[in-house]
Amino acid sequence: MKIFYSLTAATLLYVQVYSQVPVNNMLAVPYAKGNYQLAARFSPAKIKKMVFSTSVDPHWLKGSNRFWYMYETGNGKQWYIVDPSSRSKKPLFNPEKLAAAITLIVKDPFDAQHLPIENLKFTKDEKLIQFELKSTIDQLKKDRKDKKAADSLEKKTFYFQYDLQNQNLIELKNYEKVKPKPTWASIAPDSSAIIFARKFNLYWMDKANYKKALKNEDDSTIVEHQLTKDGVEFYDYGSGFGNETNVEREKNAKKRKGTQVLWSPDSKHFVMSRTDSRRVKDLWVINSIAMPRPTIETYKYQMPGEKEAPVRELLLFDFTAKTSKKLNVSLFKDQELSTWPAPVLQKNRDDEFRPSVWLGTNSKFYFYRTGRDLKRIDVCTVEINTGAVKVLTEERMNTYVEITRPGLVNDGKELIEWSERDGWAHFYLYDENGKLKNQITSGSFHCEDIVNIDQKNRVLYFTASGREAQDPYYMHLYRINFDGSRLELLNAGNFDNVISMSDDSHYFVNTASRVNAAPKSVLFDNSGHKLMDLEATDLSGLMASGYKFPEPFNVKADDGVTDLYGVMYKPFDFDATKKYPVIEYVYPGPQTEAVNKAFSLSMNNVDRLAQLGFIVVTVGNRGGNPGRSKWYHTYGYGNLRDYGLADKKATVEQLADKYAFIDINRVGITGHSGGGFMSTAAILVYPDFYKVAVSESGNHDNSIYNRWWSEKHHGVKETITPKGDTTFQYAIDKNQDLAKNLKGRLMLSTGEIDNNVNPSGTVRVINALIKANKRFDYVLLPGQRHAYGDMTEYFFWQKSDYFVKYLLGDFSQPVDILEIERDTEHNNKRPAATSGEISSQ
């Protein structure tokens, strides 16, 4: 055998051997160079230049079943109009002629391949379209007071109207574009009143004054009317701006703020939830790079088991009388309350104004309340005239209960509810008094969402997974009669599907895809008959660059019984005669599993990492996904640290037994958030199996993570004392408890101002590792939230380096991250328009 030695920065590199030989207490591994060039070829910036639209996103029209969409390929963008009734698909306009007509007006050169059209929409008669386009002309912003300020100029926007029949283009001069609805405005359905919060209380203004506010929010002539007077800080009526530093919160104290209002359809009433958070304890993050001096952000944050809980109230306002009443909805200690908005119609998606309307009628609305232990949920209605609360259905389980928005039939004379009461997610039909009429769907499969309800024909359209003999996560569209008869699959095929259905349920656009198949978009009728092909994603540029599809697989869980489904990503220069280290990209759930089912352009953590010279594996685990049985989903209940680890380890072992190219002695693991938590737990629970872990933003100590997620998925014990007092006990295993077990290489990272998973969770693991005299690595991303923002690409290469060093033995990279340097564009070209640009992705 050949042995090579190399010293770099006083670090002994690995020995190239084909047996595991310890050298100075370090595990020797076969040395190989990391293929940075191949990985860099598939950066997010480069992928965007090889793959464009991956699905058809239909904009259904109001007066017909027609829809339009934009689709982009390497030849540029095309806009189409589709008439399902005649099975016709036509270009919405001739892009060459339109580009020439726009050029004549704007005086900037455009061509058919480069039309930066924005905010396209149809007019009411569906014979004209309107759109806008930015030019290179600089003009003064209309609302600018300081004309000399650096940001006082903007690019002039031209507004156009295009006649689809005679193909005439007209510039809309002096066009007053409807400004986007401000975040603070809750507008009545008839537009007569606008509700907002200011100085902790509710206010309202009429339509005329709202128009003034759209032009200038600081207009001193705006007339506002105060609705409430009892609001105080942390027991207010407004939602605030979020992500505010303490200085910003003080600065914004008197500004208008949004409030979570749902209106009645007739605009006479609205309902809102008010929260008393005064007793909830504070948490903090510090931004060290804020200028001119570091800033602190203080926010309310309840941790698991803490008795200082927010108190929810449900308030019903009679807007005509300008009165309100607090509804009597209390039942559970520390309960949560939530009202449902009415579903939004597809045909209204392009409207400038879409009111927030409650689920219900003018005379009643629906809400639900949840016990703190999340084992009890009541679905209720409120009668508007009396304020009476009526319980329609009760959901009870020994683990957490979940619920989705119910479907109303004939204004609530019947109700379709989603429930997991028999161990699978199914739909149930109730009458208006909450009496069960019948179970609509049944069997060993998971129903996901209500898509449409055909009230006249009493047909339910819904999505579900696990019914077909294929990957149980592939989503399909079905129809079924209310009485449970005639269940029909509408989009057959071994694919995952994304559906957009017309409001009248006559047609739907279906995009079918797999990780190893290009997405295709097809138009169907409501019986599942294919009407026409629309688009197929063009992957020719991607394939020409050397891309190869990953490989789906299935294995058994550690119990030897439960089926698990995963995807294997290989280097595109894969050589079956070589031995490759394996890296697991993980997320434990229980909200989802980090396993792609459809083709995705998000290659950052899987495809691209594999190109460095690894086999990257993603796989589910028991307890990891709500899209299977309730048993599968709640497997980790009561053991939120270790529940998925055995399945991850068993997966690699089975794959190594099957494939000689997998090196079972070189296993790494990585993940973000819950995956950061899981990867650290894995290297500490199985220190002889996992050699390297990179853990991003992990909730390592779930006793200081947020109450709602942690108590729900791990469980909290509710105890009632003989005096009738209710308390909650919570205990959970933490990653820092296992710090003494570390044997391999561990890198921890966190965003400095992560107010989702507070950095203190990572710091507690660091503290335990130091006290256990362990070597480890730590990367702090200054000024970044949970997802790392503009430092995401930087950390990808930091993570890559770590695995390349300690799984491949390659320490050759310079201090500069050359891959980022090469990907940075340096030119003087005008920037492409991005704000509001029409996209089908």
TORSEKOL-882154 format. One record per residue: y, z, x of N, C-alpha, C in turn. Coordinates in steps of 0.05 Angstrom, whole numbers, plus 5000, padded with zeros to 4 digits. Example, Ala and Ser with C-alpha at 12.3 -4.5 7.8 and 13.67 -1.06 7.14 Angstrom:
BEGIN
488651565264491051565246493451565264495551425257497951435273500151575258
END
This chain:
BEGIN
497650005017500050005000502550005017504749885008507149865023509050085013510350205033512250425027514950355038517050375021519750315030521450565025523150635043524950855040527850765041529650885026532450815027534051055019536251115034537951335027540651225018541551314995544151234985545551484974547851554986549351794977547552044977546052064999544352295003542252324982541652104968539552114947537151964957534852084957532451954965531551764943531351514949530351324929527351344927526351184908523551214901521851044919519351114920517450984937515950774921515750534932514350314918511350334922510050454903507250504904506150434877503550404874502350344849500550574840501050804851499951054842502151264842501951464826504051664824503851864846505651834866505652014889508252164891508252434889510652584892511852554920514452504921515852494947518152684945518052904961520253104961520753204932518653254918518753364891519953164870520152904878521152704859518852514853518552434828516452254821516851974831515051874847515351604858514651394836516251184835515750964815516050704829514850494818515250224829518150144829519250064851522049984853522449704842524449664825525149404815528149394811529349164814532149134810532749104780534849244771535749214743537048934739536248794718537248524714539948544699542048614713544648644700545748374691545148164705546147904697545047824670542447874665541347794639542447974617542748234622543848414602546748334595548248264615551048194611551347944595549347774595549447514581549547564551548747804542548647854513550448084505552748094517554748294509555848234482556948424467558048374441560048144441561748124462563747914463562447644466560247624481558947364484557247284459556047484446554447434422556247304401558747404399560547294378561147004382560746904407561246624412558746454409556446584403553946434400552846434372553446654357552446684330554846754312555046624289557446664272556546784246556746644224555946764198552946804197552047024185549247074182548447114153550347094134549647114106551846984089551046914065553046814046554047054030556647084030557947304015559447183992558247163968559547023946561847173933563947023927566147123911565846993883564747153864564247043837566947023822567246803808569746763793569746903766572046933755572347093730571546933705572246673704571946523679569446353678567646373698565246213698563246353717560846233719558846333738559046203766561246063770561545943797562346153817561946093842562846263864563646103888565346213905566046083930565246263953564946143976564346294001565346144025565746294047566346174072563946214091563346004106561046024125561945904151561446044173562245964200559945904217560145684232558145604252559645534278558145434297559445344322561245114318561344984295563144764289565644854274565845114270568245224256567445334228569545384212569145494186569245274164567545324144567645154120567745324095569245234076569445374050568045204029566445334012564845193992565245313964564845143944564845233916562045153905560745343891558045303881558145343851556845153837556545173808553545193802552545433797549645473792548645313769550245273748549245143724548544843730549944723748549444443755548044413783547544643794546244653821547744483841550344513841552044363860553444543879553744443903555144583925557044373938559644423937561544233948563544383966564644233985566844354001569144413982570344643986572644723969575044533974575244433998577344254006576444104031577843884037577343734061578943874084577544004103579044154123580743984141579943724146581643554163584243494149584143414123586643354109588343604105587043824100588544074096589944164122588544144144589744214170592144044176591943784169594243604174596543674156596043744131598143814112599444074120597944264130599044524139600744484164599844314182601344254206604044144200604143954181606743834173608744044164607744254150609544454139610244664160608244774173608645004191609744914218609044664227609944554252608344664275606244824270604344904290601944714287600644634309598344454306595844594298594544484278591944584269590044354266587444414268585444204262583244324245581244154238579244234219577544464229577244484255575544694267577044964270579644954268581245194274583345234252582345324229584045384207584045684202586045824211586046124208586946204180585646104160586346174132585646464126587446604112587046884105587446914075586047114064586447214036586346984016584346824017583946603998583046733971584246623950583446713923584046503903582546503881583046313859585146423840586646243827588446323806586846353780588246443759586846503734585446273721586646033723585445803710583245673727582745783751580645683769581045393778583445283775584045013784585645013810586745243816588445263840587345493858587845463884587345683902589845753917590046003925592346093941591246203967592746183989591946304014594446324031594046464054596246504072595346444101597346414119596646334146598946414164598346534186600346624205601146404224603646394231604746184249605446314276606546154293607546264319610446344318611746304295614546364292615046664291616846764307617647044307619847084286619547304270621647364251621847674249624147764240624648044238623248164214621948384218620548514196622548594174621848554149623648594127624648884125622849074130623549354126624449494152625049334173625749444199628649544199629049784206631749904207632949864235631349914255632149884283631349604292633249414291632649134297632049094327632749284343632349254372629749374382628349504363625749634371623849424381622049504398620049314410618249194390617649344368615849234348617349134323619849054326621348974303620748684294619348534311618648264304615748234295615248034278612547974270612347664267609847574267609347284263609847214234611347004229611946914202609346824188609046914163606746834147607646624127606146414125606546204105604646234082605546204058603946224034603645954021601145894012600645624002599145633975599445423960597845373936596645103938594145083932592644823935591344753908591944513899590744413874588044283880585944393869583244303876582644023864584043943843583443683831584943453845587543483848589043263861589443303891588443533902588443583931591343593942593143703926595943733935596344013946597744033969598444283981601444343977602044573968604844653963605444913977607544923992608445174004609845343983608945593981610245783962612545923976614845803975617245913988618246153973619446333988620446583976618346733961615846703970613546833956613547133962613347293941613247583944610347673942609147713965606347793965606048073954603948113938603348383928602348553951603748763957602948933979600449083973598749133993596349293988597049563976595249663960595749923947595850133969597950303970598050513990595750713985594950844006592751034004593451263986595951323982596751553965596751493936596551233928596951163900594351153884594251303863592051293843593251173818592750913813594150763792592550763767593850813745592550803718591550513713589450483698588350213692590450033679592250133663594349963651596849943669596750053693598850053713601350193704601250353684603650493673604450733690602550853705603151093719601651103746602751233765601551263791601551553798599151663804598851943811598651963841599852173852599652223881600152523886599852613910600252893917602652903937604153123935606253173953606653473954606953583978607453873982605354033966602853943968600454083957600154053927602053923913601853893884601653603875601153573849600953303838603653213827604152953832606552823822605752563809607552443794607152173783609752023783609551763783611851583780611051353762613051223750612350993733612250733749611650523735611250263748613650163763616050193751618450103763619050243789618650503790619150653814617050603835614650543826612450463845613150213860614350013845615249773858617349823880619050013874621050093895619650213919617550383914616150503936614650303953613650093940612249883956614149743975616749723967618649593984619649784005620150033998621150234017620350504007618450624020617450884012619551104012621651064029623651274032626151214015625951033996628150963978629051213963631451293966632451543954632851523924632651283913633051253884630451273868628151303883625551333869625451593854624651563829624451803811621551893810621052143817618352253816618352493796615952533784615752753765613452943774613953193775611953383784610153463761607453453767605553523746604453813749604153903774603154173778605054333796604854593796606554763812605054983827602355003824600955223836599455143861599954903871598554813895599554953920597755033938598455153964596655023985597255074010595654964031592755054029590954864032588054904030587054984002588854983983588155003954590054813940589954563948591954373940590654153922592253963915591353743898591153473914591653483940591753243955589653243977588853003986586752974005587752964034590352954038591452934065590852674078591552654104591152404118588652394135587552624142585152634159585752574188584152694206584452644234587252694244588552904233591252964241591253194262592953164282593453384300595153584285595353824296596954024282599953944281600853804302603653704301603953494280602053314278602253104257602053224229600353424225600153544199602853664190604153794209606753914203608853684197608653474212610553254208610053114182607553094173606852954148606853124124607653384126607253574105608653494078610853354080612353284056611852994047610152854061609552574053607752554029607752334016605852283994603052264005601152383991598352374000596552283976594252193983592352103963591052343950589952293926588452503912586152363897583952483896581452363885581552373855582952183843583252173814581551953802580152003780578751803764579951793736580751553728582151523702580151453680581051523656579651423632580351123629578650963617579250683614581850623599582650803581585150753565587650873578587350993602589551093618590851343606589551473587590751713575589851973588587651963603586752213617585852143645585752343661584352313687583052573695581152553712579652793721579752793752579753033763579653063792578353333799577353333823576253583834578253713853578653973849580454123866578854323882579454353907577854523925579554743937578454983935579755213948578255273974579555183996578355214023579655434039581155614027582655804042580956004057578556054047576856244061574956104082574855844081573155694100574455724128572755774148573755814175574555554189576255594209577355364224575455274246575855024254574554914278576654744292576254674317578354544333577154334351578754134358578253954380580953914394580853864420583253824437583153544450585353404447585653144459587253174485585853174508587053224534588853004543588452754533590052534543592352454525592752614504595052554486597652584502599652434495602152434509604352534490606252684501606652754529604952994538603753134519602253374526599753384509597653514517595153524501595753634473594153544454594453634426591953764416592253934396589954064383589853974354587453944344586953884316585354104304586454234284585054454270584154354243581654404236580654314210578654514199578454514172576654704159573754594162571954774168569154684173567254914168565654884147563655094141561055034155560055224169557455204183555255314166552755234172550455324156550255634155549655724131549256014128551756174124554156064130556556214127557256264098558256504093558856574065561556474055563256394074565956304067565756004059565155964034564655694025567055584009567455324009569555213991568755253962570755293945570255333917571255083902569554953887570154703873570954763844573054623835573854633807574054343797573554313771573854053758576154073737578153903741580553913725580753663708581353693682581753473664584653473656586053243660588853223653589153043629590753133610591752963588594452853597594452603606596852493618599052453598598252383573600252343553601852603548600452833546601653083541602653223566601853113590602453233616601453513618598953553608597653813609594953793623593854013631591254013645589654263637587054253641585354483637583054483657582354723666580154743685577654763668575754583673573254573657571354793665569854893646567955103651565254983660565054933686562754793697561154973716561855223719560555393738557755473729555855453748553055543742551755653767551955503789550655583814552655703834551755893850553356003871553955783892556455763900557355573920556555283913556755223887555854963878557754733886556654493887558254253892558554103865560853973862561453813838562153533846561253343831561953063837562052893812564252743809564452553787563752273797562652113779561951843787564151643778564851453795566551233786564951023772566150873754564750653741564150433762561950293759561350073778563549863776564049733799566049523801564749253796566049093779564948833773565348643797563348463801563448273823565848093821566548013797568747823793571447943799571648203803574248333808574648393838572848303855573048383883575548283898576648053889578947943902581648033889581448203869583848303856585448483875588148453874589848623890589648913880589248953855589149213843586549263828585049453837582549533823582749833817583149913792583550193786580950353790581350613796579050793798578550913770576450823757575850903730573351073730573251283713570851453713568551313699566151403706563751313692563651443664563951283644563951393617565651223598566751353578568351213558571051353556572651273537575151413532574751703523572451753511571952013499570252203516568952103537567252273553566852153581566252323601565552233627563152393637561952293659559552403670560152533698558852753704559052873730556353013736556053113760553753273767554453513784552953723782553353963798550754023813551054133837548754173854548854463865546554593865546454863877546654843907547455053920547855043949545254983963542955083953540455023966539454733961540954593944540454303938537754253925536654463914534054433900534554393870537054413861537654393832540054213828539754023811541953843803541953813773544353843761544753793732546453543728545653363712547353133703548553213677551253203676552753303653554753103643555653153618557853003606560053203598562453103596564653263586565953113562566153253539567553133516570553183521572052963520574952973527576553153507576053123482577653263462577353563463574853653469574353943468573954063496573353893516572754003542569954113545568354073524565654183524563854043544562254203559560454103579557654103568556253873571553553843560551653753582549553903586547553833606545653623594545453393607543653183597540853203610540853213637538253233651538453443673536153563680535953753701533953663721534653653747532753583768532253833785529653903788528854143803526554073821526654163847524454123865524454363885522354383900522154603920523354523946524054263950525654173972528254063960529853933976532453833965532053613945533853603926533853403905536153203911535652953906537652743910538052603883540352463881540952323856542852093863542851893845544751673847546151633821548151463821549751423796547951313774547851433751546251333729547451073717545850933702546750693689547150753659549450673648550050713620549350473604548150523581547450303562548950353536550350143527551850163502553650403501555450423522557350633524556150913524553850943535552651203538550751283516550251103497548251173476545551203488545151073511542751123527543551143557541851263572542451323601539951253617540351103639538251043658538651213683536851393688537151583711535051523732535851553757534151533781533151813789530551843793529452103800526952073817526552273834524152283851522152503841522252563816520752793806517752763808516752523809513752483811512952423840514852453859514252403887515052133896515951963877517051693884519651653869521451503880523951453866523551243844524151323819523751143796526051183776526051003756528151013735526951113709528651263695527851393670529951333649529051293624530851233602531151473584533751553579534351783561536151693538536151843517538051793496540651953502542651923486545252043492545252353492543152473481542952763481541252873504540352693522538752783544535752803538534852683516532052683510530652443524528552503539527152283553525752103533526351843535525051653518522551533531522751463557520451363571521151323601519151323618519451253646519450953648521450843661521650543662519850433684520150533709518550443731516650663739514350583751512450783761510650653782509450823798507650723818508450813846506850743866507350833893509250643908511650643899513750493913516450623907518450543922521050673921523150493908524350583887526550443874529150533887530850343893533350403908535750413890536750183880539250183865539050013840540650093820541049923797542949693805542149453801543749223807545349133783543949103760545349023735543649123712545049153689543749233664544349023643542348883633542648693611542148853585544348943573544049113549542948963525543748713522542848563499539848523499538848443522535948383524534348623534535748843539534449093548532749053573534148943593532848883619534349023641532949153659534149283682533549113707535549053723535248923749535749133770533949153789534149373809532849283835533549413857532349373883530249593888528149513903526049703909524649613934523249793947521649733971518949863969517049753984514349873986512349793965513149613947511249523926509449293936510649133953509148893962507448963987505448803992503548854015504848764041506848904050508248834074509649084085511549044103513149274113514349414089513849674086514849814062517849844060519249774081522149804081523549544072522149324069523449084061524349114032526949064027528049094001527848843985527048873959526748643941528248703915528648483899529948503873527848463852527948633831526048633809527548633782526148553761527148593734524848723718525648883699523649023682524949093655523349083634524449163608524749463607526649553590527149833588524650003581522849883566520450033559518250033581518949923604517049923626515249683628515549493610513849253609515049033626513248843634514048593647515748643673514648793691515848813717515448553732517648443743517548183757519048193783517748093804519048063830520647803830523147813838524947583836525447443863524847573885525347443911522947493930520747363923518347403938518647303967516947403985516947334013516947574031515947534054515647754074518247794089520347864075522947894087524448134075526448224090528348414078530548254065531648354043533448194027536048344021538248184020540848284011541648113987542448243965542848103940545648133930546747913919549247933903548847783877549047933855548447823828550947793812551047583796553347543778553347763758555747813747556048033729554448003703553947753695552347713670549347693676548547743701545747753709544347483708545747263706544447003704543546893730545046953752544346843778544747053800543447003823543947173846543647013871545247093891545046983918543447173935541347063948539547233964539547143993540047334011539747284040537347434050535347274058532747384068532647364098531647574111531647584140529547784150528847744175527247944190528347954218527448154233528348164261527447924277525247804268524147574282524347314266526347294249526847054233529847034226530846794229533746744223534246784194536546904187537246944159537646684144536746674119537146444101538246544074540246394064541446474039540746264018539846353995538746183973539946273947540346093929541246153901538846153882538546363867536346393847537546433819535946373799536646473772535346743767535846853744534847133739531847153733530446923734527546933732526246903759527846873779526746843806526246563814527146363798526846083805528946003825528145873846529945783867531545543856534245563857535945343848536845163871537545283893538345123916538645293941538245163964538745293990541745283994542845494005545645504011546245484041545145664057545745654086543345774101543045684126541145804145542645864170542446104180543946184204543246014228545245914241544845744264544545924289542145934300541546094324541145914349541845664347541345474369542745564394545245644392546645734416545445984428544646164411543346414421540746344434539146174422536546104434536845954461538945784462539445634486540145824509541246054503542046244524539646404534537246364521534846504530533946724512535146754489534446974470531646924459530147144456527547134443527447354422526147304399525947504378524347744387525047984378523348214382520848204365518948394369516348384356515948634339515748594312515048824295512148914301511649174296508949284300508649514281506149604278505749844263503550004278503850274277502050454290501550684271499850874279499451114263501151344274501951514256503351754264501451934278502552164288500852344304498652464287498852444260496652554244494352354241494652114252492551914251492251784224493851854205493651754177496051594169498451704173500951584163501651334179502251114165503150874178506050894186506650814211509350794221509950504228512450424225513250144229515550144250515249964269517149954290517749664300519449644320520149394332520149424362518949234376518849234405520649014416522449094435524248904448523548874477523048624485522248574513524448424527524448444554526248274569525747984563527847824562527447534556526147384579526047504602524447394625521847544628520747634606518347804607516047674622514647834638512347744653510047934647508047844633505848014623504148134646504448024670502948134693504248374705506748434697508148654709507848904692508549134704508749384690511649454685512249524660514949584652515249874643517450004651518050254638518650214609518350414592518950394564521050594557522950504540525050684530524950684499524950914488525050944459527950984450528950814433531450854420530950994393532051234390531151404368533451494350532751544326534451694306532451824287532552084284530452224270530652204239532952124229533452134201534752404194534452504170532952394148534452184131536952114139538351924122537251644126536251574150535351314156533751324182532251114188530951084214532350864230532650894255534050694272532150474279531150334258529250114262530349874247531249664261532349434247530149284232530749214207528849054191529748764188532348724189533448454187534648374213535048114217536448014241539248134242539948224266542548354269543848264295546548254294547948194319548548444335547848674325548248924339546048964359546348844382544248844402544749054424546849214421547749384443545649584453544249714434542549924442539649844445538949604438536049534438535649274454536349044443535948794457537148794485539648874487541048844513540049044533539349284524538149484542535549384554533949244538531349144547531748944570533948794570534248584590534548684618535148944621535349054648532649084661530549064645527849084657526149294643526549334617525149534602523849424577521749554568520849524541522249734524523749644504525149834486523749834459523250074449521750114425523350274405523450184380524450344358522250374338522050604327519850654307520650884289519650884265520151094246518551344253519051554238517451804241517351944214515252094210515052254185517552424182518752414158521252564153523652394159523352144166525651994177527051814158526051744135527351544118526951604089529051584072528751634044527551404029527051174043526050934029523050924026521651154029518851164024518351384004516051514006515451723986517151973992517352143972518752403976517252573997514652553998513152694018513952614046514152344050514852244076517752334083519552314064522352374070522752674077521352854063521853134067519853264086518453104102516453214121517753414140520253374148521553554168522853794155522653824129524054044116523054314127524954474138524254724150523654714180523654474191523154444220524854204230527454244230529254024235529553944264528354104282528554034311526253854320523853934313521453814326519953624308520753584283519053444264518253164271520053014285519452734290518352684318518252884335517652844364514852754369512952874355510052804360509552504352510852404332510552134324511651934344513952014356515151844377513251824401512252054409510452054432507851904426506751944402504251814395504551504394506951414387507451124386507251004413508551124433508451014460505651024471504151234465501451254475499651024463500050974437498450764425499250484436501750444440502650184451501650144479501650364495500750344523497750294524496250404505493350344503492850054497494649934481494249654471495349454491497549524505498849324523498849424551497649264569497549344597500249334611502149194600504749174613506549424609505749604592507249854588506350074607508150184622507650394641508050664628505850794621505951044606507051274623507251224650508351434667511351414671512551214659515451184661516651144633517151364620518051354592520851484590522751334579525351444574525951454544528051584537528751614509531751644506532951524486535851544482536451514452538851614445539751584418542551704415543851654392546551744387546551934363548152134363548452324341545852464336544552414313541852534309539952444331540352194341538652094362539252234389541852314392542552474416541152744415541152864392539753114388536753084393535552864382532652824384531852764413533352594427532552524454532552764473534552944470534453194486532153364478531653394452529353554443526753444455526553184456524053054465523553114494525553094511525153134540524653434546525453604527525053894531522353994519521553864497518953934484516653804499517053554508514953414523516053344551516553544568517853494594516053334614513453334610511753174628511352894618512152834594511852564583514352404586516552514577519152364579520452434606521052224621522152264648525152254649526352094630529252054630530252054601532452194596533752194569536752154572537851994555540751964552541452034524542952254520543452364494546452354487547152194467549952144460550652314435552852464438554052604414552052754397550152884410548053014395548853274380547853314356548153564342545953754351546053834377543953984390543554264378545754364367545554634355546354604325544354564308544954524280545954764265545954994279547155234266550155224266551355034282554254994282554954714273552954564262553554304250554254354221555254144207556254194180554054294160554954464142553154594124551654394106553054184097551854014076549453864087549553764111547353614122545153814132545954014146544054194159542454364139543954484119542554644099540754464081541754224076540154054058537453974071537553874095535053754107533353964120534454184128532854394140532054614120533854664102533354874081534955124086535855244065537255504066536055674044535655924051534356114032536456254016536256223989538056363971536756623962538156843966537157113959539057253940537957353918539457503898538757803901540657963907540258253911539858393884538758633884538558783859541158823844543458813859546058833847546958573834545458363839546258103828547857933847548258023872549757863892547957643903549057413908547557183919548457143948546457133966547057083994545256854003545956734026544456514037543756564066541256544073540256584100539456314112540156284137539556034151538856094180536655974189535756004217534455734225534955654250533955394259533555394289531555244298531155224327533255034339534055094364536254944377535354834403536654624412535854494437536254684461538454834461538955004484536855214488535255274467533155474470530955374489530855114494528754994511529754904538532154974546533354874570531654924595530155144595528555214618526255014623525654844602523354664604524054404619526654344624527354084635526054034662524853794664523753704689524853434698525553264679526452994685529452984687530452744684533352694686534552674659536752834655538052844629541052794632542052594616544952554614545852614586547852784584549152854559551852734558552752654534555452544530556452634503559152634501560452694476563252584476564352514453567152444450568752704451571052704464572552944468573653064441574352884423575552984397573652914374571052944378569052894357569253114337570453044313570553254292568353214271566353054278563953034262561853224274560853154298559153334313560953444335561853684331563753804350562553824378564253764399563253774427561954044435562554254420561354514427558354514426557154344409554254324409553154224435554454024447553553934474554154144495556454274493557154474514555254704514554154774491552154994490549654914505548854664503546554574519547154574548549554494555550454494583550354784594551354964579551355244587548555354592546755284574543955374577542655244602543254984607542054854630543154974656545755044657546855164681545555434686545255594664543955854667541055844675539755614669536955564676536755434704539155394717539255274744538054994744538854834724537754554722539954354731539054144744540853914750540853734725543153634718543453454696546053304699546653114682549052954683550552964656553152944658554852974634557152774635557552624613559752434611561452514587564052574592565952634571567652384566567852294541569452064534572152164523574252164540576852274532578052144508579152294490580552194467578852044447576252074448574451914431573152084409572751964386571352094364568352054367566952084345564052094346562751834357564051604351562751344358563851224384565651354398566651274425568651054424569150924402571350734399571450524421573750504435573950294455572650364482571250584482569650654506566650604502565950484479563150434473561850254494563150044502562049864522561849994549563750154556563650304581561150484582560750624560558450814560555750664560555650424548553150274549552350224578554250154595553450104622552850364637554150584630553450844642550550914635549950874610547150924601545150744615545950494617544150294631543650374660545850444674545550534701543550764704543750954685542051194687539151124685538450944667535650864664534750684688536550514697535950344720535350514745536950714748536550894772533951044770533551174747531351374747528751274734528751034722526250914714525450674731527450534741526850304759527150374788528750574795529150654823531350484836533050354821535150184832537850324831538750394855541350534858543450344870543150084866544749894881547449824869548049924845550549844832553049954846555149794848557649894860559050084841561250194850562750384833564150244810564949984814566149834792563949724773564549744747562749624728563549334725562249164741563048884743562648734717560648814701559948674677562248694657563648914656566048944638568348774650568648794676570848634688570548334682568048234684567647954680567947874651567548064633567648004604570548014594572348114610575148144601576547874604577647784583579047524584581847554595582647384613585347384624586547104619588147084598589446824593591946874577593446664574596046684560595946544533593546514523593246384497594246564475595246444454596146604431593646734418593946984409591647124397590947004371588346994365587446904339588047094318588646994294589247174271586747324263587047584261584647744253585147914229587647984224588248164202587648034175585748154161585148044134583647784134582747694158581447434159578847424142578447214128576147194111573647184128571747344121569247354136566847374118564647254125562247274108560347474119561147614140559247804153559948084145
END
